[in-house]
Amino acid sequence: MSKKNAASRGASRFPVLTPETLTKAQTRMLKALLAGPRGGGDMSKDAMTSALNRGPFNAWLRSPALGDRLQKVGEYIRFGSSMPQDLNEMAILITARYWTSQFEWFAHSALALKAGLDPKIVEALARNKRPSKMTRQQAAVYAFCAQLHHKKKVSNSAYARAVECFGEQGVMDMIAACGYYTAVSMTLNVAKVPVPAGHKKPLK
């Protein structure tokens, strides 16, 4: 990696690793990640390099046993959650906005739109505003996740609405999404992982 690219990735913190420099434990973690749906089973050097240059994984490799556990939780939240995909992504965006995690927002705003979340909702969340028009389910996700982050608790009415809409499993899956992506956002912010080259920071 050139000095210019290293600087652009905040590489003075958790310098970006390469496949050749990984320990056996780090290699096991990275291959476990690539074996799942995020990697599609591609174990090539290019795929490994790509994974090292996105998201929290480069930093998590500093503690590969922890990183492997975290990435498995993330795999469930992304691909196994009981929450509808668009609403799951909405919960992730609320978390990314709370932490002003630029990379997380950049990645998941695109995923949210692809999953069918209304662009006006994405825009309102980016401005740290309550979306003006939401379905009952969207409003339940917003109330639950916004309260959980900002008030550190959830009101009886927000809890009851969430259980009514998603059941107790959905409530737990929302809590997990908020918690996991808090860890992701913390990692990205500490590591100073920027948005991809050529893109502006999406959040003020």
KEFI-930017 format. One record per atom (N, C-alpha, C): residue number from 1; residue in three letters; atom name; z, y, x. Coordinates in steps of 0.001 Angstrom, whole numbers, plus 524288, in hexadecimal, padded with zeros to 5 digits. Each point is the difference from the previous one (the first is absolute). Example, Ala and Ser with C-alpha at 12.3 -4.5 7.8 and 13.67 -1.06 7.14 Angstrom:
KEFI-930017
  num  residu  atome      Z      Y      X
    1     ala      N  81E78  7E9C6  83386
    1     ala     CA  80000  804A6  7FC86
    1     ala      C  80000  804B0  80384
    2     ser      N  7FD30  8041A  7FEA2
    2     ser     CA  8003C  804A6  80334
    2     ser      C  802DA  80442  7FCFE
end
This chain:
KEFI-930017
  num  residu  atome      Z      Y      X
    1     met      N  80000  7FB55  8034A
    1     met     CA  80000  804AB  7FCB6
    1     met      C  80000  804DC  8036D
    2     ser      N  7FCAA  803C8  7FEA8
    2     ser     CA  7FFB1  804C7  80312
    2     ser      C  804CF  80354  7FF18
    3     lys      N  800F4  803BD  803B1
    3     lys     CA  80476  80383  7FF57
    3     lys      C  7FF7E  80321  7FAFA
    4     lys      N  7FB2D  8018D  7FEBC
    4     lys     CA  7FF28  80303  7FB3A
    4     lys      C  80171  7FCD8  7FB33
    5     asn      N  7FE36  7FB09  7FFC5
    5     asn     CA  80147  7FCB3  7FB86
    5     asn      C  805C7  7FECD  7FFC0
    6     ala      N  80265  7FF30  80496
    6     ala     CA  8059B  7FEED  80019
    6     ala      C  8030B  80492  7FDD4
    7     ala      N  7FE74  804AE  80176
    7     ala     CA  802B6  8049C  7FE0F
    7     ala      C  7FF4D  80089  7FA23
    8     ser      N  7FB38  7FEC9  7FE16
    8     ser     CA  7FEF7  80097  7FA6D
    8     ser      C  80326  7FC28  7FCC9
    9     arg      N  80191  7FBA5  80242
    9     arg     CA  8031A  7FC2A  7FD2A
    9     arg      C  805D5  80082  80112
   10     gly      N  801A4  80443  8025F
   10     gly     CA  80584  80090  80117
   10     gly      C  801FA  7FBA3  80371
   11     ala      N  7FCAA  7FE5D  803C5
   11     ala     CA  80119  7FB3A  802EC
   11     ala      C  8045D  8008A  803F6
   12     ser      N  8024B  804A5  80083
   12     ser     CA  80497  8006E  80350
   12     ser      C  80498  7FD21  7FD78
   13     arg      N  7FF8C  7FEF1  7FAEC
   13     arg     CA  803D1  7FCD4  7FD38
   13     arg      C  7FD52  7FAE8  7FE74
   14     phe      N  8023E  7FBB3  8018B
   14     phe     CA  7FDA3  7FAE4  7FF06
   14     phe      C  7FA43  7FFEE  801AB
   15     pro      N  7FEF5  80079  80510
   15     pro     CA  7FA8F  7FFD0  801C8
   15     pro      C  7FD25  7FB4B  7FDA4
   16     val      N  7FB1A  800D2  7FE8F
   16     val     CA  7FD0B  7FBF1  7FD54
   16     val      C  7FF1F  7FB56  8039D
   17     leu      N  801AA  7FB7B  7FE38
   17     leu     CA  7FF72  7FB3A  8030B
   17     leu      C  7FA68  7FDF3  7FFAC
   18     thr      N  7FEB4  7FC73  80368
   18     thr     CA  7FAF2  7FD5E  7FFD9
   18     thr      C  800F1  7FA29  7FF96
   19     pro      N  7FC38  7FD0E  7FE04
   19     pro     CA  800C7  7FA59  7FF73
   19     pro      C  80180  7FD5A  8051B
   20     glu      N  7FDFD  80206  80464
   20     glu     CA  80101  7FD87  8050C
   20     glu      C  8059A  800C3  801E8
   21     thr      N  802A8  80405  7FE06
   21     thr     CA  8053E  8013A  801F6
   21     thr      C  80457  7FDC3  7FC99
   22     leu      N  7FEAC  7FD6C  7FBB8
   22     leu     CA  803F8  7FE23  7FC5E
   22     leu      C  802F0  7FB51  80231
   23     thr      N  80507  7FFC8  7FECC
   23     thr     CA  80314  7FB5D  8013C
   23     thr      C  7FEAA  7FBB0  7FC12
   24     lys      N  801FF  7FB57  800ED
   24     lys     CA  7FF05  7FBB3  7FC64
   24     lys      C  8022F  80136  7FA94
   25     ala      N  804A9  80246  7FFD5
   25     ala     CA  80266  80148  7FAF6
   25     ala      C  7FCD4  80434  7FD2D
   26     gln      N  7FE19  803D8  802DA
   26     gln     CA  7FCCE  80415  7FDA4
   26     gln      C  7FAD7  7FDCF  7FDFF
   27     thr      N  7FDB3  7FC77  80308
   27     thr     CA  7FB20  7FD94  7FE62
   27     thr      C  800BE  7FCE1  7FB04
   28     arg      N  80466  7FD29  7FF9B
   28     arg     CA  80117  7FCF3  7FB46
   28     arg      C  80065  80394  7FB3D
   29     met      N  802B3  8046F  800A9
   29     met     CA  80082  803A3  7FB9C
   29     met      C  7FAB7  80225  7FE5D
   30     leu      N  7FCD8  8019E  803C4
   30     leu     CA  7FAF5  80251  7FEC5
   30     leu      C  7FC67  7FC00  7FD67
   31     lys      N  8001B  7FB2C  801E4
   31     lys     CA  7FCB6  7FBF1  7FDA7
   31     lys      C  801D8  7FEA8  7FA7A
   32     ala      N  8051A  80026  7FF1E
   32     ala     CA  80203  7FF14  7FABA
   32     ala      C  7FE18  80440  7FC4A
   33     leu      N  7FFE6  804D0  801DD
   33     leu     CA  7FDFC  80459  7FCE4
   33     leu      C  7FA44  7FF2F  7FEB1
   34     leu      N  7FCE5  7FE9D  803F4
   34     leu     CA  7FA63  7FF6A  7FF47
   34     leu      C  7FEA4  7FB2D  7FCC5
   35     ala      N  80373  7FC2B  80003
   35     ala     CA  7FF05  7FB47  7FCF4
   35     ala      C  80081  800FB  7FA28
   36     gly      N  802CE  80421  7FE89
   36     gly     CA  800DA  80143  7FA86
   36     gly      C  7FB8E  80336  7FDB9
   37     pro      N  800B9  801CE  7FB2B
   37     pro     CA  7FBD2  802DB  7FD51
   37     pro      C  7FE8B  80533  80284
   38     arg      N  80391  8025C  80300
   38     arg     CA  7FE9D  804EC  8029E
   38     arg      C  7FC2F  7FF26  80473
   39     gly      N  7FFFE  7FB48  80243
   39     gly     CA  7FC72  7FEE0  80453
   39     gly      C  7FBA2  7FC53  7FEA1
   40     gly      N  80091  7FD48  7FBA2
   40     gly     CA  7FBF1  7FC7F  7FE2E
   40     gly      C  7FEF7  7FB5E  8038A
   41     gly      N  803B9  7FEC8  80371
   41     gly     CA  7FF59  7FB87  80375
   41     gly      C  7FCE2  8011A  804E6
   42     asp      N  7FE7B  804DE  800CB
   42     asp     CA  7FCEF  8016C  804A6
   42     asp      C  803B3  800AB  804A6
   43     met      N  7FFAD  7FC7D  803C4
   43     met     CA  8036B  80020  80490
   43     met      C  7FD2C  80208  804DD
   44     ser      N  7FB8A  80276  7FF47
   44     ser     CA  7FCEF  801D9  80472
   44     ser      C  802D5  80469  802D6
   45     lys      N  7FE58  80100  804C6
   45     lys     CA  80241  80438  80312
   45     lys      C  7FF3C  8053C  7FD47
   46     asp      N  7FB7F  800BC  7FD9C
   46     asp     CA  7FEF7  804EA  7FD35
   46     asp      C  803C0  800B1  7FB70
   47     ala      N  80105  7FBC1  7FD31
   47     ala     CA  8039E  8004E  7FB94
   47     ala      C  80588  80133  801E2
   48     met      N  80194  7FDA9  8044C
   48     met     CA  8052A  80107  80230
   48     met      C  8006D  805B1  801BE
   49     thr      N  7FBFB  801F2  80290
   49     thr     CA  7FFFF  8056E  801CB
   49     thr      C  80045  803BE  7FB65
   50     ser      N  7FD1E  7FECB  7FBD7
   50     ser     CA  80011  8034E  7FB5B
   50     ser      C  8056E  8002F  7FD92
   51     ala      N  80292  7FB84  7FFAB
   51     ala     CA  80545  7FFD9  7FDC2
   51     ala      C  803E0  80325  8033B
   52     leu      N  7FF4F  7FFEE  8051A
   52     leu     CA  8037B  802EA  80378
   52     leu      C  7FF45  805D9  7FF82
   53     asn      N  7FB95  801A1  7FDE7
   53     asn     CA  7FEC6  8058A  7FFAA
   53     asn      C  8006F  80228  7FA7A
   54     arg      N  802DB  7FD3C  7FCAD
   54     arg     CA  800C3  8020D  7FAB9
   54     arg      C  80580  7FEAC  7FE1E
   55     gly      N  801F4  80341  7FCA3
   55     gly     CA  804EF  7FEED  7FD71
   55     gly      C  8049B  7FF70  803B0
   56     pro      N  8041B  7FD4A  7FE41
   56     pro     CA  804D1  7FF94  80304
   56     pro      C  80026  7FB6D  803C9
   57     phe      N  7FBD8  7FCD9  8002C
   57     phe     CA  80056  7FAF0  8029B
   57     phe      C  800A0  8006F  805EB
   58     asn      N  7FD77  803CB  80259
   58     asn     CA  80098  800C2  805A3
   58     asn      C  805B1  8010C  80168
   59     ala      N  80298  8033E  7FCD9
   59     ala     CA  80586  8011E  800FC
   59     ala      C  8035F  7FB37  7FEE8
   60     trp      N  7FEEB  7FD3A  7FBC4
   60     trp     CA  80336  7FB82  7FE8C
   60     trp      C  7FFB0  7FB9E  80407
   61     leu      N  7FBD3  7FFD1  80303
   61     leu     CA  7FF8D  7FC00  80403
   61     leu      C  80422  8009A  80441
   62     arg      N  80281  80487  80042
   62     arg     CA  8044C  800A1  803C3
   62     arg      C  80496  7FC8A  7FE9B
   63     ser      N  80053  7FE6D  7FB1D
   63     ser     CA  80400  7FC49  7FE42
   63     ser      C  7FD37  7FBEE  7FCA7
   64     pro      N  7FD2E  7FC5F  80279
   64     pro     CA  7FC65  7FCAE  7FD14
   64     pro      C  80286  7FC84  7FBE4
   65     ala      N  804C3  7FE3D  800E8
   65     ala     CA  80294  7FCC3  7FC01
   65     ala      C  80111  80341  7FB1E
   66     leu      N  801C7  804D2  800C4
   66     leu     CA  800BE  80393  7FB99
   66     leu      C  7FAC7  80170  7FD97
   67     gly      N  7FC37  80158  80362
   67     gly     CA  7FAE1  80199  7FE14
   67     gly      C  7FD71  7FBD5  7FCA8
   68     asp      N  8009D  7FB10  80178
   68     asp     CA  7FDA1  7FBC3  7FCF7
   68     asp      C  80286  7FF99  7FAA2
   69     arg      N  8051C  8009F  7FFD0
   69     arg     CA  802A6  7FFD9  7FAEC
   69     arg      C  7FE46  80492  7FC90
   70     leu      N  7FF8A  80491  80268
   70     leu     CA  7FE5F  80496  7FD06
   70     leu      C  7FA74  7FF63  7FDEA
   71     gln      N  7FC6F  7FE25  80358
   71     gln     CA  7FA9B  7FF9D  7FE39
   71     gln      C  7FF64  7FBF9  7FBA7
   72     lys      N  80355  7FC05  7FFF7
   72     lys     CA  7FFD0  7FC25  7FBCB
   72     lys      C  801E5  80262  7FADC
   73     val      N  80401  80359  8004A
   73     val     CA  801B2  802CE  7FB4C
   73     val      C  7FB90  80379  7FE11
   74     gly      N  7FD77  802B5  803AC
   74     gly     CA  7FBA6  8035E  7FE8F
   74     gly      C  7FB8A  7FD05  7FD85
   75     glu      N  7FEFB  7FB49  801F3
   75     glu     CA  7FBD9  7FCC4  7FDC2
   75     glu      C  80134  7FEBA  7FA52
   76     tyr      N  804F2  7FEBB  7FEDE
   76     tyr     CA  80171  7FEEB  7FA91
   76     tyr      C  7FF41  804D9  7FCA5
   77     ile      N  801DA  80474  801DB
   77     ile     CA  7FFBD  804C0  7FCD8
   77     ile      C  7FA59  80197  7FEF9
   78     arg      N  7FC9D  7FF6F  803EE
   78     arg     CA  7FA87  8016B  7FF55
   78     arg      C  7FD10  7FC1E  7FC98
   79     phe      N  80105  7FAF3  800B4
   79     phe     CA  7FC95  7FC11  7FDB5
   79     phe      C  802AE  7FC35  7FC43
   80     gly      N  80531  80039  7FF94
   80     gly     CA  802B6  7FC48  7FCA8
   80     gly      C  80391  80275  7FBF9
   81     ser      N  80063  80523  7FFF3
   81     ser     CA  80391  802A5  7FC71
   81     ser      C  7FEA2  7FEF4  7FA51
   82     ser      N  80403  7FFDD  7FCB8
   82     ser     CA  7FF25  7FF6A  7FA67
   82     ser      C  7FE13  8050C  7FD83
   83     met      N  80051  80448  802D0
   83     met     CA  7FE3E  80505  7FDF1
   83     met      C  7FA07  8004A  7FFF2
   84     pro      N  7FDAB  8025E  7FBF8
   84     pro     CA  7FA61  800F1  8001F
   84     pro      C  7FE8C  80318  804EA
   85     gln      N  7FB71  7FEE4  8022C
   85     gln     CA  7FEA4  8022E  80518
   85     gln      C  80002  805F3  8000A
   86     asp      N  7FDE2  8026E  7FBEB
   86     asp     CA  7FFD0  805B3  7FFF7
   86     asp      C  80576  8025C  7FFCF
   87     leu      N  80392  7FD7E  7FD1D
   87     leu     CA  80553  801FC  7FF9A
   87     leu      C  8031C  7FEDA  804F2
   88     asn      N  7FEDF  7FB95  8027A
   88     asn     CA  80266  7FECD  80507
   88     asn      C  7FE7C  8041F  80403
   89     glu      N  7FB00  8016C  8000C
   89     glu     CA  7FE36  80412  8039E
   89     glu      C  80262  80551  7FEA2
   90     met      N  800E9  800FA  7FB13
   90     met     CA  80291  804DE  7FE70
   90     met      C  8057C  8004A  80248
   91     ala      N  802DB  7FBA7  7FFC3
   91     ala     CA  8053E  7FFDF  8024F
   91     ala      C  7FFC1  800EB  805E2
   92     ile      N  7FC07  7FDC5  80286
   92     ile     CA  7FF5A  800C5  805A3
   92     ile      C  7FEDE  805B4  80138
   93     leu      N  7FCA9  80280  7FCD7
   93     leu     CA  7FEBB  80583  800EB
   93     leu      C  804C3  8038A  7FF3D
   94     ile      N  80327  7FEC8  7FC1B
   94     ile     CA  804C8  80321  7FF37
   94     ile      C  80374  7FFA0  804D7
   95     thr      N  80043  7FB62  8024E
   95     thr     CA  80314  7FF41  804C2
   95     thr      C  7FD9D  802E2  80498
   96     ala      N  7FAE0  7FF85  800B1
   96     ala     CA  7FD56  802B2  8044E
   96     ala      C  8009D  805E6  7FF89
   97     arg      N  7FFC8  801FD  7FB36
   97     arg     CA  8009C  805A7  7FF29
   97     arg      C  8059A  801B2  8012B
   98     tyr      N  803C8  7FCDF  7FE7F
   98     tyr     CA  80576  8014D  80104
   98     tyr      C  800F5  800A3  805DA
   99     trp      N  7FD94  7FC8C  80322
   99     trp     CA  800B3  80021  805AB
   99     trp      C  7FBE3  8034F  802C8
  100     thr      N  7FC63  80256  7FD0A
  100     thr     CA  7FB96  802DB  8024A
  100     thr      C  7FD9B  7FCC4  8046C
  101     ser      N  7FEC2  7FB37  7FEB6
  101     ser     CA  7FDAF  7FC69  803CE
  101     ser      C  7FA16  80073  7FF95
  102     gln      N  7FDAE  802D7  803AC
  102     gln     CA  7FA77  80158  7FFAA
  102     gln      C  7FC7F  7FB29  80014
  103     phe      N  800F1  7FC7A  803B4
  103     phe     CA  7FCAD  7FB5C  8005C
  103     phe      C  8009E  7FC93  7FB32
  104     glu      N  804D1  7FF50  7FE38
  104     glu     CA  800E9  7FCAB  7FB70
  104     glu      C  7FD3C  80232  7FB40
  105     trp      N  80056  8052A  7FF48
  105     trp     CA  7FD4D  80264  7FB93
  105     trp      C  7FA1B  7FF57  80098
  106     phe      N  7FE01  800FF  804A0
  106     phe     CA  7FA60  7FF81  800EE
  106     phe      C  7FE1C  7FA8A  7FE81
  107     ala      N  802CF  7FC04  801AA
  107     ala     CA  7FE59  7FA9F  7FF02
  107     ala      C  80095  7FE8C  7FA41
  108     his      N  80470  80155  7FDAD
  108     his     CA  80117  7FE00  7FACA
  108     his      C  7FDF2  80367  7FB9B
  109     ser      N  7FEC2  804E5  80101
  109     ser     CA  7FD66  80311  7FBEC
  109     ser      C  7FAA2  7FDA6  7FEE3
  110     ala      N  7FD4D  7FE45  8040B
  110     ala     CA  7FAF0  7FD6D  7FF3E
  110     ala      C  800A6  7FADF  7FD0F
  111     leu      N  8040F  7FCFF  8015A
  111     leu     CA  800F7  7FB12  7FD4C
  111     leu      C  8017E  800E3  7FA49
  112     ala      N  802F5  8042C  7FF0C
  112     ala     CA  80191  80136  7FAA3
  112     ala      C  7FB43  8015B  7FCA3
  113     leu      N  7FC86  80334  8021D
  113     leu     CA  7FB44  8016D  7FD1C
  113     leu      C  7FC99  7FB34  7FF12
  114     lys      N  7FF97  7FCAC  803E9
  114     lys     CA  7FCE9  7FB36  7FF77
  114     lys      C  80250  7FC75  7FBCD
  115     ala      N  8053C  8000F  7FF84
  115     ala     CA  802A1  7FCBD  7FC16
  115     ala      C  7FFA7  80251  7FA89
  116     gly      N  7FE03  804D3  7FF92
  116     gly     CA  7FF3B  8025A  7FADC
  116     gly      C  803EF  8041D  7FE6F
  117     leu      N  80365  8019E  8039C
  117     leu     CA  803B9  80423  7FEB4
  117     leu      C  7FD0F  80524  7FF4D
  118     asp      N  80151  802DE  7FBF1
  118     asp     CA  7FD62  804F1  7FEBB
  118     asp      C  80040  803C1  804A5
  119     pro      N  7FB8D  8021A  801BF
  119     pro     CA  80006  803BD  8045E
  119     pro      C  80388  804B5  7FF10
  120     lys      N  80096  8019E  7FB0A
  120     lys     CA  8035B  80477  7FEDE
  120     lys      C  805BD  7FEB4  80118
  121     ile      N  80176  7FB0C  7FF3C
  121     ile     CA  80553  7FE5D  80149
  121     ile      C  800C2  8000E  805E4
  122     val      N  7FC31  7FDFD  802D7
  122     val     CA  8004A  80003  805B7
  122     val      C  8006F  80598  80207
  123     glu      N  7FCEA  8037F  7FDC7
  123     glu     CA  8001B  8057C  801AE
  123     glu      C  80549  80283  7FEEC
  124     ala      N  80238  7FEFF  7FB6F
  124     ala     CA  8051B  8023B  7FEA9
  124     ala      C  80439  7FDF0  803A6
  125     leu      N  7FFED  7FAF0  80113
  125     leu     CA  803E1  7FDBF  80387
  125     leu      C  7FF88  80254  80574
  126     ala      N  7FB32  800F4  801C6
  126     ala     CA  7FF36  80260  8051F
  126     ala      C  80272  8056C  80042
  127     arg      N  80003  802BF  7FBA0
  127     arg     CA  80257  80541  7FFC4
  127     arg      C  805D8  7FFC3  7FED0
  128     asn      N  8021A  7FB4B  7FFCE
  128     asn     CA  80594  7FF37  7FEEE
  128     asn      C  8016F  801D0  7FA81
  129     lys      N  7FC66  7FF3A  7FC5E
  129     lys     CA  800C6  8018F  7FA99
  129     lys      C  7FFF9  7FB37  7FC74
  130     arg      N  802BA  8007D  7FB9C
  130     arg     CA  7FFC2  7FBDC  7FC11
  130     arg      C  7FABA  80054  7FD4B
  131     pro      N  7FD11  7FBC3  7FFE7
  131     pro     CA  7FAF1  8001E  7FD40
  131     pro      C  800BE  80177  7FA4B
  132     ser      N  7FC82  8032C  7FDF0
  132     ser     CA  800AB  80206  7FAB4
  132     ser      C  7FE84  7FC06  7FBD7
  133     lys      N  7FC31  7FCAE  80125
  133     lys     CA  7FE41  7FC2A  7FC2D
  133     lys      C  80073  7FA8B  8025C
  134     met      N  80376  7FCDB  7FDB0
  134     met     CA  800C3  7FAAA  801D6
  134     met      C  800A0  7FC55  7FB5B
  135     thr      N  7FE88  7FB27  800C7
  135     thr     CA  8012A  7FC0D  7FC17
  135     thr      C  805DE  7FEDF  8001C
  136     arg      N  801CB  7FD0A  7FC36
  136     arg     CA  80594  7FEA0  7FFE1
  136     arg      C  8018C  7FD09  804ED
  137     gln      N  7FCAD  7FC6A  801B9
  137     gln     CA  8012D  7FD02  804AE
  137     gln      C  80002  8037A  804DE
  138     gln      N  7FC3A  8037C  80064
  138     gln     CA  7FFDA  80395  80476
  138     gln      C  804D1  80380  80015
  139     ala      N  80184  801E4  7FB81
  139     ala     CA  804AA  8034F  7FFB2
  139     ala      C  804DF  7FCF1  80187
  140     ala      N  80025  7FAFC  7FE9E
  140     ala     CA  80478  7FCBC  80176
  140     ala      C  8004A  7FF53  805E4
  141     val      N  7FB8A  7FF27  80282
  141     val     CA  7FFE2  7FF7C  805B3
  141     val      C  801AA  80523  80284
  142     tyr      N  7FDF0  8044B  7FE15
  142     tyr     CA  80147  8050D  8025F
  142     tyr      C  805D5  8011D  7FF91
  143     ala      N  80230  7FF71  7FB4B
  143     ala     CA  8058D  80133  7FF3E
  143     ala      C  80367  7FC8D  80371
  144     phe      N  7FEDC  7FAF6  80015
  144     phe     CA  8033A  7FC53  802F8
  144     phe      C  7FFC0  8012F  805D5
  145     cys      N  7FB52  80063  8022A
  145     cys     CA  7FF67  800A3  805AA
  145     cys      C  80198  8056D  801D6
  146     ala      N  7FEAF  80408  7FCF9
  146     ala     CA  80180  8054E  80188
  146     ala      C  805EA  80095  7FFFF
  147     gln      N  80292  7FDE3  7FC05
  147     gln     CA  805B6  8004B  7FFDD
  147     gln      C  80268  7FCE9  80474
  148     leu      N  7FDDF  7FB71  80105
  148     leu     CA  8022D  7FCB4  8041C
  148     leu      C  7FFD4  802C8  80547
  149     his      N  7FBB0  802AA  80116
  149     his     CA  7FF89  802C9  804FA
  149     his      C  80336  80507  80013
  150     his      N  7FF75  8031F  7FC09
  150     his     CA  8023E  8053C  80031
  150     his      C  805C1  8002A  7FE72
  151     lys      N  80194  7FC9F  7FC5F
  151     lys     CA  8056B  80007  7FE35
  151     lys      C  8032C  7FB74  8022C
  152     lys      N  7FD4E  7FC53  80297
  152     lys     CA  80285  7FB60  8024E
  152     lys      C  80263  7FC69  7FBEA
  153     lys      N  7FE69  800A4  7FB30
  153     lys     CA  801AE  7FCA2  7FBBA
  153     lys      C  7FC14  800AE  7FB8E
  154     val      N  80091  7FCC1  7FBF5
  154     val     CA  7FC64  8001F  7FB91
  154     val      C  8032E  8005D  7FAFA
  155     ser      N  7FE70  8037B  7FC93
  155     ser     CA  802D8  800BE  7FB1C
  155     ser      C  7FF6B  7FB3B  7FC76
  156     asn      N  8038C  7FF85  7FC37
  156     asn     CA  7FFBB  7FBA6  7FC51
  156     asn      C  7FADE  80006  7FCFD
  157     ser      N  7FE39  804AE  7FE85
  157     ser     CA  7FB33  80050  7FCE6
  157     ser      C  7FB40  7FE71  80348
  158     ala      N  7FFCF  801B6  804EF
  158     ala     CA  7FB97  7FE93  80364
  158     ala      C  80006  7FA28  80127
  159     tyr      N  804A3  7FDD7  800B1
  159     tyr     CA  80072  7FA5E  800EE
  159     tyr      C  7FE3D  7FCED  7FB36
  160     ala      N  801DC  80195  7FB71
  160     ala     CA  7FEAD  7FD31  7FB33
  160     ala      C  7FA20  80030  7FF04
  161     arg      N  7FD97  80475  800FB
  161     arg     CA  7FA5C  8007C  7FF2E
  161     arg      C  7FD0D  7FC80  803D0
  162     ala      N  801D3  7FFBE  804D6
  162     ala     CA  7FD69  7FCB6  803E6
  162     ala      C  8006A  7FA3D  7FE87
  163     val      N  8049F  7FE4F  7FE31
  163     val     CA  800AE  7FA91  7FE5D
  163     val      C  7FC93  7FED2  7FB42
  164     glu      N  7FFBE  803AD  7FC64
  164     glu     CA  7FCBB  7FF46  7FB60
  164     glu      C  7FA40  7FF51  80184
  165     cys      N  7FE39  8030E  803D0
  165     cys     CA  7FA7F  7FFE7  80185
  165     cys      C  7FEA9  7FB79  803A3
  166     phe      N  80398  7FEA9  80386
  166     phe     CA  7FE98  7FC64  80437
  166     phe      C  80399  7FB49  80092
  167     gly      N  80441  7FFE0  7FD12
  167     gly     CA  803BB  7FBCA  80090
  167     gly      C  8035F  800C0  804DE
  168     glu      N  803E5  7FCAA  80083
  168     glu     CA  80393  80071  80473
  168     glu      C  7FD3B  7FEE0  80528
  169     gln      N  7FC31  7FC66  7FFF8
  169     gln     CA  7FD22  7FEFF  804D0
  169     gln      C  7FCEB  804D7  801A9
  170     gly      N  7FD99  802A3  7FC4C
  170     gly     CA  7FD27  804C0  80147
  170     gly      C  80384  8042F  80246
  171     val      N  804BB  80073  7FDD4
  171     val     CA  803BD  803C8  80214
  171     val      C  8014B  7FEB9  805B2
  172     met      N  80105  7FAFD  8010A
  172     met     CA  80131  7FE7D  8056D
  172     met      C  7FB4A  800E7  8038D
  173     asp      N  7FB4E  7FEF2  7FE07
  173     asp     CA  7FB60  800C5  8033D
  173     asp      C  7FF0F  805C8  8011D
  174     met      N  80160  80364  7FC44
  174     met     CA  7FF9D  805A6  80109
  174     met      C  803F9  801B7  80410
  175     ile      N  804C8  7FE0E  7FF89
  175     ile     CA  803F7  8014E  803E6
  175     ile      C  7FE29  7FE44  80562
  176     ala      N  7FDD1  7FB4C  80044
  176     ala     CA  7FE21  7FDF7  80509
  176     ala      C  7FB90  80357  80228
  177     ala      N  7FC6F  801B9  7FC9F
  177     ala     CA  7FBB2  8034C  801C7
  177     ala      C  80217  8051C  8023A
  178     cys      N  803BD  80259  7FD4F
  178     cys     CA  80247  804E5  801ED
  178     cys      C  802D3  7FF20  80531
  179     gly      N  802E6  7FBB9  80063
  179     gly     CA  802E8  7FEE7  804CA
  179     gly      C  7FC87  7FE9B  8048C
  180     tyr      N  7FC32  7FC8D  7FF0F
  180     tyr     CA  7FC86  7FE61  80437
  180     tyr      C  7FCC7  80490  80200
  181     tyr      N  7FDCD  80304  7FC7A
  181     tyr     CA  7FCB5  80459  801C0
  181     tyr      C  80332  80496  8020F
  182     thr      N  8050D  8001B  7FEDE
  182     thr     CA  8036F  8039C  802CF
  182     thr      C  80044  7FE66  805BA
  183     ala      N  800B0  7FAEA  80103
  183     ala     CA  80016  7FE19  8056C
  183     ala      C  7FACD  8010E  802B1
  184     val      N  7FBB2  7FF19  7FD36
  184     val     CA  7FADC  80119  80236
  184     val      C  7FF75  805CB  80140
  185     ser      N  8016C  80355  7FC4B
  185     ser     CA  7FF78  805A4  800CA
  185     ser      C  80374  801EB  80471
  186     met      N  804C0  7FDF9  8004D
  186     met     CA  80370  80162  8045A
  186     met      C  7FD7C  7FE92  80535
  187     thr      N  7FDDC  7FB3E  8003D
  187     thr     CA  7FD84  7FE3A  804D1
  187     thr      C  7FB6E  80381  80175
  188     leu      N  7FC9E  80113  7FC3E
  188     leu     CA  7FB66  80341  80106
  188     leu      C  80188  80577  801B3
  189     asn      N  80403  8022F  7FD8A
  189     asn     CA  801AC  80549  80162
  189     asn      C  8027C  80030  80564
  190     val      N  80337  7FC1A  8013D
  190     val     CA  8026A  7FFDD  80536
  190     val      C  7FBDB  7FF16  8042D
  191     ala      N  7FC54  7FC74  7FEE1
  191     ala     CA  7FBE6  7FEC0  803C7
  191     ala      C  7FBC5  8042E  80042
  192     lys      N  8001A  803A4  7FC52
  192     lys     CA  7FC12  8042C  7FFC3
  192     lys      C  7FA75  7FDD2  7FF98
  193     val      N  7FF63  7FC1F  7FC9F
  193     val     CA  7FAD0  7FDBE  7FF2B
  193     val      C  7FCCC  803D1  7FCB8
  194     pro      N  7FBAA  801E5  8020C
  194     pro     CA  7FCEE  803E5  7FD28
  194     pro      C  7FC24  7FD7F  7FC40
  195     val      N  7FDBA  80330  7FCAB
  195     val     CA  7FBA5  7FE20  7FCD3
  195     val      C  7FB58  7FF15  8039D
  196     pro      N  7FC38  7FCDC  7FE55
  196     pro     CA  7FB82  7FEEC  80360
  196     pro      C  7FD32  804F3  801C1
  197     ala      N  7FD9B  7FFB3  80487
  197     ala     CA  7FD30  80476  80233
  197     ala      C  7FBE3  801EC  7FC26
  198     gly      N  7FF95  8052D  7FFA4
  198     gly     CA  7FC2A  8024B  7FC84
  198     gly      C  80213  8013A  7FAA6
  199     his      N  804E6  7FE86  7FEE1
  199     his     CA  80251  8010A  7FAED
  199     his      C  80496  803CB  8008A
  200     lys      N  800A7  80363  7FC2C
  200     lys     CA  8045F  803AB  7FFF6
  200     lys      C  804D4  7FD65  7FDB4
  201     lys      N  8048C  80201  80167
  201     lys     CA  804CB  7FE16  7FDA5
  201     lys      C  7FFBD  800F4  7FA17
  202     pro      N  800F0  7FC08  7FCD4
  202     pro     CA  7FF5A  800AB  7FA62
  202     pro      C  8048D  802AE  7FD3E
  203     leu      N  8048F  80031  80285
  203     leu     CA  804AB  80212  7FD75
  203     leu      C  801E0  804FD  802B4
  204     lys      N  801CC  803B6  7FCDB
  204     lys     CA  80261  804B9  8022A
  204     lys      C  805C1  7FEFB  800FB
end
